[in-house]
Amino acid sequence: MAAVAPPMSDGIGIANLPNQRHKIVAKRGAHFTVMVVGESGLGKTTLVNTLFSTELSPAKNYNRRHHKQLDKLTEVEIIKAELEEKQFKTKLTVIDTPGFGDYVNNRDSWAPIVDFIDDQHEAYMRQEQQPQRQDKIDLRVHACLYFIRPTGHTLKPLDIEIMKRLGTRVNLIPVIAKADTLTQNDLALFKQRIRDAIKSQGIRIYEPLIEPDDDAAASEHARILLEAMPFSIIGSTEDVTTADGRVVKGREYLWGVAEVENENHCDFRKLRSLLIRTHMLDLISTTEELHYENYRHAQMEVRKPGEQKPRKFENPKFKEEEEALRKRFTEQVKAEEARFRQWEQHLIQERDRLNKDLELAHSTIKALEAELDNLGNGYRSTNRR
């Protein structure tokens, strides 16, 4: 019996391509990598667990975080999980950065974070250059949540320094942690100060595009997300009961409950929408088409095809610094040697002077002894007479 052909519809079928693409994506699933950066105790782990409605990482104990002062290292921890919703699977990777900003001297504490982002671009680029590219490992960071301490003032110098470096490498999304510690007026003023600092310092952050061909609802949603940045966040995985009997995720205080998903309390739902519901694919494509291509272009300008990336001490910038230090050290050694020779010459002259004085003293003593002997002989001759 002959197979029955599918019913023909109007047109040639190009309009059905999105459906085909949907089937491919649904079959393959997706992978998404998010990095969280900020000082300890700002609720990074709690927010990630709340965002994805699962315990990706247990809560950390920060009671002894200041006892690690001697380590002075920012670590990079990788957490992987597979999430499923309505039979669609997503491989999620969370990059945590414990230790950042926890020390008295935080100079270069951002280096392990920046190096990790660059290393993932480098690893992916090298895999693309291989003959077999089926099983590529991709840990390129699609979004970086930078947690700002709710001081109520503005960005700290450490915040500005690392945000400048991150903004050129990754989709940077600033968030104000523990927004329930500020009043609504203080929070609004704090947000404006952060926006002003970001603008004046030239920090690049991720901004949802408002396309001309978007419908009114999509354009309005993107505009709302832009106006909410930096997102104010309340993180909690605990169920609490409100005054009207509702059970919600939030934090309970004497004055009431700060609800995680209440848009009058914080921007959690807006952040979740940006990361997952509406802009996840844009974050992924921006990483591939902008940040990765910028890295790839910069490397191809200074390296030959297949050439290894220079290690830090082989980097031309570090070579210049090393040469400058070596030159400075050589000059200091020469100056010390000249000073030592001058001091040695002075000692020799002083020794010669003392020797001459000693010889003169010996001569004087001998003359006095001879004169004393003559006086003694004269005295004895006088007594004999």
Buried (B, 14 or more C-beta within 10 A) or exposed (E): EEEEEEEEEEEEEEEEEEEEEEEEEEEEBBBBBBBBBBBBBBBBBBBBBBBBEEEBBEEBEEEEBEEBEEEBBBEBEEBEBEBEEEEEBBBBBBBBBBBBBBBEEBEEBBBBBBEBBBBBBBBBBEBEEEEEEEEEEBBBBBBBBBBBBBEBEBBBEBBBBBBBBBBEBBBBBBBBBBBBBBEEEEBEBBBEBBBEBBEEBEBBBBEBEBEEEEEEEBBEBBEBBEEBBBBBBBBBBEEBEBEEEEEBBBBEEEEEBBBBBBEEBBBBBBBBBBBBEBBBEBBBEBBBEEBBEEBBEEBEEEEEEEEEBBEEEEEEEEEEEEEEEEEEEEEEEEEEEEEEEEEEEEEEEEEEEEEEEEEEEEEEEEEEEEEEEEEEEEEEEEEEE
